[in-house]
């Protein structure tokens, strides 16, 4: 099924391989005209749930470049790495924990090099290089995932402190925690939400847009009293599950998975997994992180990040519960969940049964015949009126049947056809994407109809 979804994404302008005319760039993708609309709708929906609907959460947009010592404090410089082995024959590199996982062998990316090498050597003879087919690999080594930049270093001076593209977005929230506390009316408990790009040097990127080197995260960090951390954590878990059902994703394709190997500072961590074509994989992480992050930054920057309760005068470093999800992974889950092939008489139609509120195009306006000026003029007037409130598309190319199929494939919930009768009765034919049923709707009621149904 993943091949069908990838084909649809390229054919209909959802996702393109980046730099394709130059041969592409591995694990980097561009969003096309319909892809960017769907992405924007996903982000807008997330922002509504995490900021607009909440009085206790505010937004942030922190910079991609941050002080290098932030990544030392967070542990990324010393411990943000993937276990990789290289084929001695063709020099292709394998992400060893993923290879072992595919063989049903329990492994963890937090294992030491010695531990992962022991596992790898035990199963090495059964592992073939996907590029050349041999089984001749180097020992496993860990490669740091931070992407270095030459920002401000025009001479290539190796003695200068390296600057990185951020490996995750949450650090920008942590280092702005006190700014937000001092300049807004928030008080504990409160959250900070952010949508932004992050970068990882994923050498063995795979699975289409599921795992990429440049990606966008939607994260919320919630600051709470130490005694309230687990209560806030359970509330966040329930809230995030409700969010996914609001997207229209089938609940049978979602599940919780508890982390068995927690990082030392975490109290608990769960993933919401989606049943992708390659199996259940992480869609979102919900974590109880304790006070590790703020403590680390306080220690490294030399400034107190304590919170003082103005009523009780109690001082403490807040604990954090976190929600983190990738835009690309959400997009892929929605496309997979919505992709449908249906038999229609002697034909098969492909339709994206997206939640109408998320669909890239909400309505397509079509003149039945493009060589009839009066029909075209009315159709264009309807299009001009409706597009003021939502993304619409004017479509006059090809037969009406082909236009319906084209709109089905991009998930347009309603097709509005202007015909000869429209000139007489001031009504149009509205076709429903999922049921394919048609009904006559008065032109003056179209706005009301779309508002009600979308």
C-alpha positions in Angstrom: 0.0 0.0 0.0 2.9 2.4 0.7 3.8 2.3 -3.0 0.3 3.4 -3.9 0.3 6.3 -1.5 3.8 7.4 -2.7 2.6 7.3 -6.3 -0.5 9.3 -5.4 1.6 11.9 -3.6 3.8 12.4 -6.6 1.1 12.2 -9.2 -1.3 14.6 -7.5 1.2 17.1 -6.1 1.3 16.2 -2.4 5.0 15.3 -2.0 8.0 15.6 -4.3 11.5 14.3 -3.9 13.6 17.4 -3.1 16.0 18.5 -5.8 14.6 15.9 -8.2 15.9 17.4 -11.4 19.5 17.1 -9.9 18.9 13.4 -9.0 17.3 14.1 -5.6 18.7 14.4 -2.1 18.2 11.3 0.1 15.5 11.6 2.8 14.6 15.2 2.0 11.2 16.0 0.5 9.2 19.0 -0.8 5.5 19.5 -0.3 3.6 20.3 -3.5 0.5 22.5 -4.0 -1.9 20.1 -2.3 0.6 18.8 0.2 1.3 22.3 1.6 -2.4 22.9 2.0 -2.9 19.6 3.9 0.2 20.4 6.0 -1.1 23.9 6.9 -4.4 22.4 7.8 -2.8 19.8 10.1 -0.7 22.5 11.8 -3.7 24.8 12.2 -5.8 22.0 13.7 -3.0 21.1 16.2 -2.6 24.8 17.1 -6.3 25.1 17.8 -6.2 22.1 20.2 -2.9 23.1 21.9 -3.2 26.9 22.1 -6.5 28.3 21.0 -8.7 25.9 23.0 -6.5 26.2 26.1 -6.2 29.1 28.5 -3.1 27.5 30.1 -0.9 27.2 27.0 0.8 29.9 25.0 2.7 29.8 21.7 6.4 30.3 20.8 8.5 30.4 17.7 12.2 30.1 18.7 15.2 30.3 16.4 16.6 27.4 14.5 20.2 28.5 15.5 20.9 28.5 19.2 23.9 28.9 21.4 26.1 25.8 21.1 26.2 25.3 24.8 22.5 24.6 24.8 23.2 21.3 23.0 25.9 20.5 25.5 23.5 21.1 28.4 20.8 19.0 26.7 23.2 16.0 26.2 23.0 16.1 22.4 26.7 16.8 21.8 27.7 13.8 23.9 24.9 11.4 23.5 22.7 12.1 20.5 23.8 9.3 18.1 22.7 6.4 15.9 24.4 2.9 16.0 25.7 2.3 12.5 27.7 -0.4 10.7 29.3 -0.1 7.3 29.4 -2.7 4.5 33.1 -3.3 3.7 32.2 -4.2 0.1 30.2 -1.1 -1.0 30.4 1.2 2.1 26.7 1.3 2.5 25.7 2.1 6.1 23.0 0.3 8.2 21.1 1.6 11.2 21.8 -1.5 13.3 19.0 -1.1 15.9 16.5 -0.9 13.0 18.0 -4.0 11.3 17.9 -6.0 14.5 14.3 -4.8 15.2 13.3 -6.0 11.7 14.6 -9.5 12.6 12.6 -9.5 15.8 15.6 -9.0 18.0 15.1 -6.6 21.0 17.5 -3.7 20.9 17.7 -0.1 22.1 19.3 2.9 20.6 20.5 3.9 24.1 22.7 0.8 24.3 26.4 1.3 24.6 28.6 0.4 21.5 29.8 -2.7 23.3 26.2 -3.9 24.0 25.0 -3.3 20.5 28.1 -4.9 19.0 27.5 -8.0 21.0 23.9 -8.3 19.7 25.0 -7.4 16.1 27.8 -10.0 16.1 25.4 -12.7 17.3 23.2 -12.2 14.2 25.7 -10.7 11.7 25.8 -13.8 9.4 22.1 -13.5 8.8 22.2 -9.9 7.8 22.7 -8.9 4.1 23.7 -5.5 2.8 20.6 -4.2 1.0 22.8 -2.6 -1.6 25.3 -5.3 -2.6 24.0 -8.4 -0.8 27.2 -9.3 1.0 27.5 -10.0 4.8 30.8 -8.3 5.6 30.4 -5.4 8.0 32.5 -3.2 10.3 31.9 -3.0 14.0 29.1 -0.8 15.1 29.9 2.8 15.9 27.7 5.6 17.1 27.5 8.7 14.9 26.2 12.0 16.3 23.0 13.2 14.6 23.5 17.0 15.1 24.0 18.9 11.8 26.9 21.3 12.1 26.9 24.7 10.5 29.7 27.2 9.7 27.5 30.1 11.0 29.9 33.0 11.8 33.0 30.9 11.0 34.0 32.1 7.6 37.7 31.0 7.9 37.0 27.4 8.7 38.8 27.8 12.0 38.5 24.4 13.7 39.2 25.9 17.1 35.9 27.9 17.0 33.0 26.4 18.8 30.7 24.6 16.3 27.1 25.9 15.8 24.4 23.4 15.0 21.0 23.3 13.3 18.7 22.4 16.1 18.1 18.7 16.5 14.8 19.2 18.2 12.5 22.1 19.0 11.9 21.7 22.7 15.2 23.2 23.8 14.0 26.6 22.4 11.0 26.3 24.8 13.2 25.4 27.8 15.6 28.3 27.3 12.6 30.7 26.9 10.7 29.4 29.9 11.8 32.3 32.1 11.2 34.9 29.4 7.6 33.7 29.0 7.1 33.6 32.8 8.4 37.1 33.2 6.5 38.8 30.3 3.1 37.1 30.3 0.4 36.4 32.8 1.0 32.6 32.9 1.7 30.8 36.2 2.4 27.2 37.1 0.9 25.0 35.7 1.2 26.3 32.1 2.4 25.1 28.7 4.3 26.4 25.8 3.5 25.1 22.3 5.7 25.4 19.2 5.7 24.3 15.6 9.1 24.4 13.9 11.8 22.7 11.8 14.5 20.4 13.2 17.4 18.6 11.5 19.1 15.3 12.1 22.0 13.7 10.2 20.0 10.4 9.6 22.4 8.4 7.5 20.0 5.5 7.0 16.8 7.5 6.5 13.9 5.4 5.1 10.2 4.8 4.9 9.3 7.9 2.7 8.4 10.9 4.8 8.3 8.9 8.1 12.0 9.4 8.7 13.7 12.4 7.1 16.7 14.6 7.7 14.7 17.8 7.7 11.4 17.7 9.4 8.8 19.8 11.3 7.8 19.1 14.9 4.7 20.1 16.8 5.6 20.2 20.5 4.1 21.3 23.8 6.0 21.4 27.0 3.9 21.7 30.2 5.5 23.1 33.4 4.0 21.8 36.6 4.6 21.5 40.4 6.7 18.4 41.1 3.9 16.8 43.1 1.4 17.3 40.2 3.6 15.9 37.4 1.9 12.5 37.0 -1.6 13.9 37.3 -0.8 16.4 34.5 0.8 13.5 32.5 -2.3 11.4 32.6 -4.5 14.4 31.6 -2.2 15.1 28.6 -2.3 11.5 27.5 -6.1 11.5 27.4 -6.2 14.9 25.7 -3.8 13.8 22.9 -5.8 10.7 22.2 -8.9 12.8 21.8 -7.0 15.0 19.3 -6.3 12.1 17.0 -9.9 11.0 17.0 -10.8 14.6 16.1 -8.5 14.2 13.0 -10.7 11.4 11.8 -8.0 8.7 12.1 -9.5 5.2 12.7 -9.0 4.3 16.4 -8.2 0.7 15.4 -5.1 2.0 13.7 -3.8 3.7 16.9 -2.4 2.2 20.1 -0.3 3.1 23.1 3.1 1.7 23.6 5.0 2.1 26.9 8.7 2.7 26.8 10.5 -0.2 28.5 13.9 1.5 28.6 13.5 5.0 30.1 16.2 7.6 30.1 17.4 8.0 33.6 15.6 11.3 34.4 12.1 10.3 33.0 9.3 9.0 35.2 7.2 7.5 32.4 7.0 7.6 28.6 4.4 6.4 26.1 4.2 6.6 22.4 1.0 6.8 20.4 1.7 4.4 17.5 0.0 4.3 14.1 -0.4 1.2 12.0 1.6 2.3 9.0 2.0 0.0 6.0 5.3 -1.1 7.5 3.8 -1.8 10.9 2.9 0.0 14.1 5.4 2.9 14.6 5.7 6.0 16.7 3.5 8.8 15.7 3.7 10.9 18.9 5.7 10.7 22.2 4.1 11.7 25.5 6.7 11.9 28.3 7.0 12.8 31.9 10.5 14.4 32.0 11.0 15.5 35.6 13.0 18.6 36.2 16.1 17.5 34.3 15.9 19.9 31.4 15.5 23.1 33.4 18.1 21.9 35.9 20.6 21.2 33.2 20.2 24.7 31.6 20.3 26.4 35.0 23.6 24.6 35.8 25.2 25.4 32.4 24.1 29.0 32.1 24.6 29.9 35.7 21.1 31.5 36.1 18.4 30.3 38.4 15.3 28.9 36.7 13.4 28.4 40.0 9.7 29.2 40.2 8.5 31.2 43.2 4.9 30.6 44.1 3.6 34.1 45.0 1.0 32.8 47.4 2.9 30.1 49.3 6.5 31.5 48.6 7.6 27.9 47.8 10.6 27.7 45.4 11.1 24.8 43.0 12.3 23.9 39.6 9.1 22.9 37.6 8.7 19.4 36.3 7.8 18.9 32.6 5.3 16.8 30.7 5.8 16.7 27.0 3.8 16.0 23.8 5.9 15.8 20.6 4.7 14.8 17.1 6.1 15.2 13.6 4.1 17.0 10.9 5.4 14.5 8.3 4.4 11.5 10.3 0.9 12.9 10.9 0.6 13.7 7.1 1.6 10.1 6.2 -0.8 8.6 8.8 -3.7 10.7 7.4 -2.9 9.8 3.8 -2.6 6.1 4.7 -5.8 6.1 6.8 -7.8 8.0 4.1 -6.5 6.2 1.0 -9.3 4.0 -0.4 -9.8 2.0 -3.6 -13.4 1.3 -4.5 -15.2 -0.6 -7.2 -17.6 1.6 -9.1 -19.4 -0.5 -11.7 -16.6 -1.7 -14.0 -14.1 0.9 -12.8 -12.0 1.4 -9.7 -11.8 4.8 -8.2 -9.1 6.1 -5.8 -10.4 8.4 -3.2 -8.8 10.1 -0.2 -11.5 10.1 2.5 -10.0 12.8 4.6 -11.7 14.7 7.3 -13.3 17.5 5.2 -11.9 20.2 7.6 -8.4 18.9 6.7 -8.9 18.4 2.9 -6.5 20.6 0.8 -9.5 21.8 -1.4 -12.9 22.1 0.2 -14.9 22.5 -2.9 -14.3 22.2 -6.7 -16.5 24.4 -8.9 -17.1 23.0 -12.4 -18.9 24.3 -15.4 -20.6 21.3 -17.2 -19.3 22.7 -20.5 -16.4 25.1 -20.8 -17.5 26.3 -24.3 -20.7 27.9 -23.0 -19.8 31.4 -21.9 -22.9 31.9 -19.7 -22.3 28.7 -17.8 -18.6 29.5 -17.4 -19.4 33.1 -16.2 -21.7 31.8 -13.5 -19.3 29.1 -12.4 -16.5 31.6 -12.1 -18.7 33.9 -10.0 -19.6 31.1 -7.6 -15.9 30.3 -7.4 -15.0 33.9 -6.7 -17.5 34.1 -3.9 -16.7 30.7 -2.2 -12.9 31.0 -2.2 -13.1 34.0 0.1 -13.8 31.7 3.1 -12.0 28.5 2.2 -9.6 26.9 -0.4 -11.6 26.1 -3.5 -10.6 25.1 -7.0 -12.0 26.0 -10.4 -11.9 22.9 -12.7 -13.0 22.9 -16.4 -10.5 20.5 -17.9 -11.7 17.1 -19.2 -15.0 15.3 -19.0 -17.1 15.7 -15.8 -16.3 12.1 -14.8 -12.6 12.7 -15.1 -12.9 15.8 -13.0 -14.8 14.0 -10.3 -12.1 11.3 -10.2 -9.3 13.9 -10.0 -11.0 15.6 -7.1 -11.6 12.3 -5.4 -7.9 11.6 -5.5 -7.0 14.8 -3.7 -9.8 14.4 -1.1 -12.1 17.3 -2.1 -15.3 16.7 -0.2 -17.7 18.5 -2.5 -17.8 19.0 -6.3 -20.2 21.8 -7.4 -21.4 21.5 -11.1 -23.0 24.4 -12.9 -25.2 23.3 -15.8 -27.9 24.7 -18.1 -30.6 24.3 -15.4 -28.5 26.6 -13.1 -29.2 29.5 -15.4 -32.9 29.0 -14.9 -33.4 27.8 -11.3 -30.3 29.4 -9.7 -29.3 26.0 -8.3 -26.3 23.7 -8.8 -25.5 20.0 -8.4 -23.4 19.2 -5.4 -21.7 15.8 -5.3 -20.5 14.2 -2.1 -17.1 12.7 -2.3 -17.7 9.6 -0.1 -21.2 8.6 -1.1 -21.0 10.1 -4.6 -24.7 11.1 -4.1 -25.8 14.3 -5.8 -28.3 17.0 -4.7 -29.5 20.3 -6.0 -28.6 23.2 -3.8 -29.6 26.8 -4.3 -26.6 29.0 -5.2 -27.5 31.5 -2.4 -27.4 28.6 0.1 -23.9 27.2 -1.0 -22.0 29.1 1.7 -24.4 27.9 4.4 -24.2 24.3 3.0 -20.3 24.3 3.0 -20.1 25.9 6.4 -22.4 23.3 7.9 -20.7 20.3 6.3 -17.1 21.4 6.6 
